[in-house]
C-alpha cells in the first residue's frame, strides 16, 4: 500500500487540512481509528469497503464521513486508488465572497 500526503493550495487551505492519495497493488485490510474530523473521499479505481458485523459494505465512489466512537476495518481491493482529505473544523462555513456569488 502506498500512501502519499500533500498539502493544499492557498485557495483550499481554509477548508482542507491535507489530502492523501492511497494506492494498493494487492488487497489490504486496515483499521482506521476514530477521529474528530469530517473526511471527504473519492474512489478513483478499484473497490473499497468497510467491515461491520462480519459483513463487507461497499463504499460509493464519493463519500463524506464524520465522527465515530469506534475503529473501522477498511478493505482495499487489488489495484485500488482513492483520494481523501480531512476537512478543517469550521472550514466549511468559510468562503471568501460567499458560496453562491
C-alpha positions as CSV (number, residue, x, y, z in Angstrom):
1,X,0.0,0.0,0.0
2,X,1.3,3.4,-1.0
3,X,0.2,6.5,1.0
4,X,1.2,10.0,-0.2
5,X,0.3,13.1,1.7
6,X,0.0,16.5,0.1
7,X,-0.8,19.9,1.5
8,X,-3.5,22.1,-0.1
9,X,-3.0,25.2,-2.2
10,X,-3.7,28.6,-0.6
11,X,-7.3,28.5,-2.0
12,X,-8.1,25.2,-0.3
13,X,-6.2,25.8,3.0
14,X,-9.2,27.2,4.8
15,X,-11.2,24.0,4.0
16,X,-8.8,21.1,3.8
17,X,-6.1,20.2,6.3
18,X,-4.2,17.9,3.9
19,X,-5.1,15.3,1.4
20,X,-3.8,11.8,0.8
21,X,-3.7,9.5,-2.2
22,X,-3.8,5.9,-1.2
23,X,-3.0,3.1,-3.8
24,X,-2.6,-0.6,-3.3
25,X,-1.4,-3.3,-5.8
26,X,-2.8,-6.1,-3.5
27,X,-5.8,-6.4,-1.3
28,X,-5.1,-4.7,2.0
29,X,-7.0,-4.6,5.3
30,X,-6.5,-1.6,7.5
31,X,-8.0,-0.4,10.8
32,X,-9.0,3.3,11.0
33,X,-9.1,4.9,14.4
34,X,-11.9,7.3,15.4
35,X,-11.2,10.9,14.7
36,X,-12.9,14.3,15.2
37,X,-12.5,15.4,11.6
38,X,-15.0,15.2,8.8
39,X,-13.4,13.4,5.8
40,X,-14.2,13.6,2.1
41,X,-13.0,10.7,-0.1
42,X,-13.2,9.9,-3.8
43,X,-12.6,6.4,-5.2
44,X,-10.6,6.6,-8.4
45,X,-10.3,2.9,-9.2
46,X,-10.8,-0.5,-7.6
47,X,-13.2,-1.1,-4.7
48,X,-13.2,-0.1,-1.0
49,X,-15.4,-1.5,1.7
50,X,-15.7,-1.4,5.4
51,X,-16.4,-4.4,7.6
52,X,-19.1,-4.2,10.1
53,X,-20.7,-7.1,12.0
54,X,-18.9,-9.7,9.7
55,X,-20.3,-8.0,6.6
56,X,-18.3,-6.1,3.9
57,X,-20.2,-2.9,2.9
58,X,-19.0,-1.3,-0.3
59,X,-18.3,2.4,-0.3
60,X,-19.7,4.6,-3.1
61,X,-17.5,6.5,-5.5
62,X,-17.6,9.5,-3.2
63,X,-18.3,9.7,0.5
64,X,-18.3,12.1,3.4
65,X,-17.8,10.6,6.8
66,X,-17.6,12.0,10.2
67,X,-17.3,11.4,13.9
68,X,-17.2,7.8,15.1
69,X,-16.9,6.2,18.5
70,X,-15.2,3.0,17.3
71,X,-12.5,1.9,14.9
72,X,-13.4,0.7,11.5
73,X,-11.8,-2.0,9.3
74,X,-11.3,-0.9,5.8
75,X,-10.7,-3.4,2.9
76,X,-8.9,-2.1,-0.2
77,X,-9.2,-4.4,-3.2
78,X,-6.3,-5.1,-5.6
79,X,-5.3,-2.2,-7.8
80,X,-7.4,0.4,-6.0
81,X,-6.7,4.1,-5.8
82,X,-8.5,6.9,-3.9
83,X,-8.0,10.4,-2.6
84,X,-9.2,11.6,0.8
85,X,-8.9,14.7,2.8
86,X,-9.8,15.6,6.4
87,X,-11.7,18.9,6.4
88,X,-10.7,21.7,8.8
89,X,-13.0,22.4,11.7
90,X,-15.2,25.5,10.8
91,X,-13.7,25.4,7.3
92,X,-17.0,24.6,5.5
93,X,-18.5,27.9,6.6
94,X,-15.6,30.0,5.3
95,X,-15.6,31.0,1.7
96,X,-14.4,34.5,0.6
97,X,-17.3,36.1,-1.3
98,X,-19.8,33.5,-0.1
99,X,-20.7,30.2,-1.6
100,X,-23.0,31.4,-4.4
101,X,-21.5,34.6,-5.7
